[in-house]
Amino acid sequence: MSEIQKKVQNAINDIRPQIQADGGDVELVAIENNVVKVRLVGHCVGCPMAQLTLKNGIEAYVKERVPEIQKVESV
């Protein structure tokens, strides 16, 4: 696992309890060209707030912790 992968995984692990509290979860799928690809699972699937959670929660936190990351996408 590369250093950037470790940093991203740690950031996701930090925010995961907040997502799990609402019955969802997030999994790191890949990092390609400084774009993080994640899978939202559980109650996040089909939730109208999922995109907001992805951009304002997960992406904002990951980019704060790992400045090399340009964006986070759901796959």
Secondary structure, DSSP 8 states (H G I E B T S, - for coil): --HHHHHHHHHHHHHHHHHHTTTEEEEEEEEETTEEEEEEEETTTT-TTHHHIIIIIIIHHHHHH-TT--EEEE-
